[in-house]
Amino acid sequence: MTGRGYAIDGQGTLWDGIQLTLQAYGKDAKRVSQAEWLSLMKSGKYEGILCMGRSKWTTSGHFITVVSVNSSNDCYVHDPAQIAEGWQSWSDINGYVSCFYVCRKGEPQKESRIGWIFEKANGWWYRNADGSYPKNKWEKIEGHWYLFDKKGYMRTGWVFWNKHWYYLNEKASTQALPNGALVKDWFWDSKRKRYYYLEIGTDAKGYPEGSMHTGWFKDLRYKAYYFLCTDAVVKQFNGKYKVGEMLVNEWLELGGKKYYFDDSGKMVTGEVTIAMPKKFRFDKDGALIE
């Protein structure tokens, strides 16, 4: 309020939403009548905003901020065009004002807006109680992890962070999670039509919570082994798979041994019919017995 008004080159000055904007920043702002505005301003407890129509200072609309009003109704003005800076006679203002606003001087009168805020051009960001916001970091909010970029905007989709891949929920992905929340456990990428495993917790091998697993993976819930593609295996399949994707209905040659993964991605053991009527035998560790 103590600074200048706000103007946009070629656009005049915007005043739509002044009341909501000030309230969002904790200012006790309200629109009042001319008589009430003068009375409140003379109390010395308020600052004012005047939304101006065409006047002696401009040929188009703009707004000015008023710091104080004296007994003669003269106003101490901050003007975006810097034309009306300082004390101005009420006669030069009266009759040109479209809207009168006031807000209390000093610190915000109520708590600033806290929580998620959406900007159409940039997306979501999160305001803390003290007015700060997370940027270039992970933040746990209401039980879910979120990642914010260097400007403080929430990331979504696949993100490479500190040597690991993560997936941050997008609206069309995992409906059970909020948009932007870190996805964990088995994840079906509807765009790639592939499964990935994203760590539920920190893995003993050094996989952080939520990071994409690669290589052998044993899921104790299903009592099965799976293989999530590594760089070397991606080359073996000539680009059919990407790193981290689960092998399905595939033979894998690794360390001089051959393994087979069925249509659910599980490594097979024992005697299995793969190509009718041909049967194959695999040992307890999944290696083909030739």
Secondary structure, DSSP 8 states (H G I E B T S, - for coil): --S----BTTTB---TTHHHHHHHTT---EEE-HHHHHHHHHTTSEEEEEEE-SBTTBSS-EEEEEEEE-TT--EEEE-TTSSS-EEE-GGGTTT-EEEEEEEESSS-SS----EEEEETTTEEEEE-TTS----SEEEEETTEEEEE-TTS-B--EEEEETTEEEEE--TTS-TTS-TT-B--EEEEETTTTEEEEE-SS--TTS--TTBB--EEEEETTTTEEEEE--HHHHHHTTTSS-TT-B--SEEEEETTEEEEE-TTS-B--EEEEEETTEEEEE-TTS-B--
